[in-house]
Amino acid sequence: MSDKLVVYYSRNGATRKAAEKLSEYLNCDITEIVSKKKYRGPIGWLAAGRASMRELKVEIIEPELNPEKYNGVILCMPVWASNIPSPVRTWLDAHKDDCKKLSYLLTFNGGGQDKTIAKLEELGGKAEKTVHFSDFERKSDVWVEKLTAFANEL
Ligand SMILES: Cc1cc2nc3c(=O)[nH]c(=O)nc-3n(C[C@H](O)[C@H](O)[C@H](O)COP(=O)(O)O)c2cc1C
């Protein structure tokens, strides 16, 4: 078992799939950030976008595993309104000082990934490594190669 931890938030499952693949590949622990607010359906979508744009924090259920004892944390999330999803903002703000070698994995539709990484670095400090997967990439085999290359660099 490696000394890294994969931490993820996923509303619809795309990030969960990438995070699980990464933890399998790294043979490391994985833990989920669960938002108390569920952001379901179109109204939830709008609320999620608004909260993210306004850079609000929301209540989360604390993940089972704490980053403190790991020697590398990979925080995985979707892009929301070219910004950090609010549940991830809550977690990162609380745990940024507990994370050694923080890397980011993002999933997104088609844009806003670079702005989101800039926002993450503003909040959590310079990233060790970053990777992002568009919907288009995730429908092909390319993303597995990209994920493997990312994992090998960690
Ligand atoms: C509220 C909201 C805002 C989003 N904003 C963006 C965006 O700015 N750019 C983008 O490319 N995708 C955006 N997306 C799409 C998600 O980033 C993408 O579908 C992601 O893979 C979903 O991950 P998940 O299935 O783990 O929730 C947004 C999705 C939601 C719910």
The ligand as an SDF file (V2000), in Angstrom:
LIG
                    3D

 31 33  0  0  0  0  0  0  0  0999 V2000
  -22.7420   23.4770  -11.3750 C   0  0  0  0  0  0  0  0  0  0  0  0
  -21.8580   22.9370  -12.4450 C   0  0  0  0  0  0  0  0  0  0  0  0
  -21.0210   23.7990  -13.1160 C   0  0  0  0  0  0  0  0  0  0  0  0
  -20.1630   23.3070  -14.1150 C   0  0  0  0  0  0  0  0  0  0  0  0
  -19.2980   24.1720  -14.7310 N   0  0  0  0  0  0  0  0  0  0  0  0
  -18.4470   23.6900  -15.6660 C   0  0  0  0  0  0  0  0  0  0  0  0
  -17.4870   24.5710  -16.2730 C   0  0  0  0  0  0  0  0  0  0  0  0
  -17.3390   25.7510  -15.9400 O   0  0  0  0  0  0  0  0  0  0  0  0
  -16.7060   24.0520  -17.2530 N   0  0  0  0  0  0  0  0  0  0  0  0
  -16.7970   22.7520  -17.6540 C   0  0  0  0  0  0  0  0  0  0  0  0
  -16.0600   22.3690  -18.5500 O   0  0  0  0  0  0  0  0  0  0  0  0
  -17.6640   21.8940  -17.0600 N   0  0  0  0  0  0  0  0  0  0  0  0
  -18.4920   22.3290  -16.0770 C   0  0  0  0  0  0  0  0  0  0  0  0
  -19.3700   21.4700  -15.4740 N   0  0  0  0  0  0  0  0  0  0  0  0
  -19.3700   20.0560  -15.8680 C   0  0  0  0  0  0  0  0  0  0  0  0
  -18.6100   19.1570  -14.9060 C   0  0  0  0  0  0  0  0  0  0  0  0
  -17.3660   19.7110  -14.5370 O   0  0  0  0  0  0  0  0  0  0  0  0
  -18.3210   17.7770  -15.5540 C   0  0  0  0  0  0  0  0  0  0  0  0
  -19.4800   17.2260  -16.0930 O   0  0  0  0  0  0  0  0  0  0  0  0
  -17.6930   16.8420  -14.5230 C   0  0  0  0  0  0  0  0  0  0  0  0
  -17.0500   15.7750  -15.1960 O   0  0  0  0  0  0  0  0  0  0  0  0
  -18.7370   16.2780  -13.5650 C   0  0  0  0  0  0  0  0  0  0  0  0
  -18.0930   15.4950  -12.5920 O   0  0  0  0  0  0  0  0  0  0  0  0
  -18.8960   14.5670  -11.5750 P   0  0  0  0  0  0  0  0  0  0  0  0
  -19.6620   13.5650  -12.4440 O   0  0  0  0  0  0  0  0  0  0  0  0
  -17.8510   13.9010  -10.7840 O   0  0  0  0  0  0  0  0  0  0  0  0
  -19.8110   15.4220  -10.7850 O   0  0  0  0  0  0  0  0  0  0  0  0
  -20.2030   21.9260  -14.4750 C   0  0  0  0  0  0  0  0  0  0  0  0
  -21.0640   21.0650  -13.7750 C   0  0  0  0  0  0  0  0  0  0  0  0
  -21.8610   21.5590  -12.7590 C   0  0  0  0  0  0  0  0  0  0  0  0
  -22.7460   20.6090  -11.9800 C   0  0  0  0  0  0  0  0  0  0  0  0
  1  2  1  0
  2  3  1  0
  2 30  2  0
  3  4  2  0
  4  5  1  0
  4 28  1  0
  5  6  2  0
  6  7  1  0
  6 13  1  0
  7  8  2  0
  7  9  1  0
  9 10  1  0
 10 11  2  0
 10 12  1  0
 12 13  2  0
 13 14  1  0
 14 15  1  0
 14 28  1  0
 15 16  1  0
 16 17  1  0
 16 18  1  0
 18 19  1  0
 18 20  1  0
 20 21  1  0
 20 22  1  0
 22 23  1  0
 23 24  1  0
 24 25  2  0
 24 26  1  0
 24 27  1  0
 28 29  2  0
 29 30  1  0
 30 31  1  0
M  END
$$$$
